[in-house]
Amino acid sequence: MAGAVAVVTGGNRGIGREVCRQLHDLGYDVVLTARDGAKAAEAADRLGVDHCRLDVTSDESVRELAVFLEERYGRLDVLVNNAAVHYDSWQRASGADLSVVREAMETNFYGPWRTVLALLPLLRRGGGRIVNVSSEAASFASMGGGTPAYGTSKAALNALTVMLAAELRRDGVLVNAICPGWVATDMGGPGGRPVADGAASVVWGATLPDDGPAGGFFRDGKRVPW
């Protein structure tokens, strides 16, 4: 994939950082992004990839990323919307703190949407891939009353995935939601599967062939019930 460019949001740690590593190993020119510019630079230096500060809750920040990509590369082949907050296992839907829900929506739902809107002109040029990192916590088939901020924000992201996929397939842009599974990260906590395995699920969606699926919800290349 020499010459292909991939952007990963929330790439300074956990699944995001490992996705950057795996895409770099596949030959992509990777741009690691994070809200903290210093952390983005540090993580990128360790991996040998490029970096850019990105706050997905800021219109100005996503516009700056678009300018950076246009000037540095003139293209974008993969966007991995990985940045997320508030895996709120401490609360239930019946007693949720709505300020936490709003913060989750701003980062986990509006953030990816905002980023797609800013980068879509670049993605459309070459028929790119958009991966929205989701969670089985967003599946109506298994959803309970826990993690209400995280679950509802990711369910909304799944809906956006379907809408974007239906519209963008004609442009050669494939959009899918990917569940990495329960992974042992700062957000997921101990006991999950290795980070490399969760990241590989995401990378599968980022490297689909032109005739690959779009508008689906997958984990490890297999469909997850909506």
Residue pairs with C-beta under 8 A, 6 or more apart in sequence:
1 26
1 27
1 28
1 77
1 207
2 27
3 29
4 27
4 28
4 29
4 77
4 78
5 28
5 29
5 30
5 31
5 69
5 73
5 75
5 76
5 77
5 78
6 20
6 23
6 28
6 29
6 30
6 31
6 76
6 77
6 78
6 79
6 80
6 206
7 30
7 31
7 33
7 65
7 69
7 76
7 78
7 79
7 80
7 119
8 16
8 19
8 20
8 23
8 30
8 31
8 32
8 33
8 80
8 82
9 16
9 33
9 34
9 54
9 56
9 79
9 80
9 81
9 82
9 83
9 111
9 112
9 115
10 16
10 33
10 34
10 35
10 82
10 83
10 84
11 17
11 19
11 20
11 32
11 33
11 34
11 40
11 43
11 44
11 51
11 82
12 32
12 34
12 36
12 39
12 40
12 42
12 43
13 39
13 43
13 185
13 186
14 183
14 185
14 186
14 187
14 188
14 195
15 82
15 133
15 180
15 183
15 185
15 195
15 198
15 199
15 202
16 32
16 34
16 80
16 82
16 83
17 32
17 43
17 47
18 195
18 196
18 198
18 199
19 80
19 82
19 199
19 202
19 203
19 206
20 30
20 32
20 43
20 44
20 47
20 49
21 47
21 199
22 196
22 199
22 200
22 203
23 30
23 78
23 203
23 206
24 30
24 47
24 48
24 49
26 203
26 207
28 77
28 78
29 49
29 50
29 73
30 47
30 49
30 50
31 49
31 50
31 51
31 52
31 68
31 69
32 40
32 43
32 44
32 47
32 49
32 50
32 51
32 52
33 40
33 51
33 52
33 53
33 54
33 65
33 83
34 40
34 43
34 51
34 53
34 54
34 83
35 53
35 54
35 55
35 56
35 83
36 53
37 53
40 51
40 52
40 53
40 54
41 51
43 51
44 50
44 51
45 51
50 72
52 64
52 65
52 68
52 69
53 61
53 64
54 61
54 62
54 65
54 83
54 115
55 61
56 62
56 81
56 83
56 107
56 111
56 112
56 114
56 115
57 106
57 107
57 110
57 111
57 114
59 114
62 114
62 115
62 117
62 118
62 119
63 118
65 115
65 118
65 119
66 118
66 119
66 121
66 122
69 75
69 76
69 119
69 122
70 122
75 122
75 125
75 126
76 119
76 122
76 123
76 125
76 126
76 128
77 123
77 126
77 128
77 129
78 128
78 129
78 130
78 131
78 206
78 207
79 115
79 116
79 119
79 123
79 128
79 129
79 130
79 131
80 131
80 133
80 202
80 206
81 111
81 112
81 115
81 116
81 130
81 131
81 132
81 133
81 157
82 133
82 202
83 107
83 111
83 112
84 104
84 107
84 108
84 133
84 150
84 153
84 154
84 187
85 103
85 104
85 107
85 108
86 100
86 103
86 104
86 107
86 108
86 149
86 150
86 153
87 147
87 150
87 187
87 188
88 96
88 100
88 104
88 147
88 148
88 149
88 150
89 146
89 147
91 97
91 100
91 146
91 147
91 148
91 149
92 145
92 146
92 148
93 145
93 146
93 148
94 145
96 148
96 149
100 149
101 148
101 149
101 152
101 153
103 149
104 149
104 150
104 152
104 153
105 149
105 152
105 153
105 156
107 153
108 150
108 153
108 154
108 156
108 157
109 153
109 154
109 156
109 157
109 160
112 132
112 157
112 160
113 160
116 123
116 130
116 164
120 168
120 173
122 128
123 130
123 173
124 168
124 171
124 172
124 173
126 172
127 171
127 172
127 173
127 174
127 210
128 172
128 173
128 174
129 173
129 174
129 175
129 205
129 206
129 207
129 208
130 164
130 168
130 173
130 174
130 175
130 176
131 176
131 177
131 178
131 202
131 205
131 206
132 157
132 158
132 160
132 161
132 175
132 176
132 177
132 178
133 177
133 178
133 180
133 202
134 154
134 157
134 158
134 161
134 177
134 178
134 179
134 217
135 150
135 151
135 154
135 179
135 180
136 142
136 179
136 181
136 219
136 224
137 143
137 146
137 147
137 150
137 151
137 154
138 151
138 152
138 154
138 155
138 157
138 158
138 177
139 217
139 224
139 225
139 226
140 155
140 225
140 226
141 225
141 226
142 225
143 151
143 155
157 177
158 177
158 217
158 226
161 175
161 176
161 177
161 215
161 217
162 215
164 175
165 174
165 175
165 176
165 214
165 215
165 216
166 215
168 174
168 175
168 214
169 214
169 215
172 210
174 208
174 210
174 212
174 213
174 214
175 214
175 215
176 205
176 208
176 213
176 214
176 215
176 216
176 217
176 218
177 216
177 217
177 218
178 201
178 202
178 204
178 205
178 217
178 218
178 219
179 201
179 217
179 218
179 219
179 224
180 198
180 199
180 201
180 202
180 219
181 192
181 193
181 197
181 198
181 201
181 219
181 220
182 188
182 191
182 192
182 193
183 192
183 193
183 194
183 195
183 197
183 198
184 190
184 191
184 192
184 193
184 194
184 195
185 192
185 195
185 198
192 198
197 220
200 220
201 218
201 219
201 220
201 221
204 218
204 220
204 221
205 218
216 223
217 223
217 224
217 225
217 226
218 224
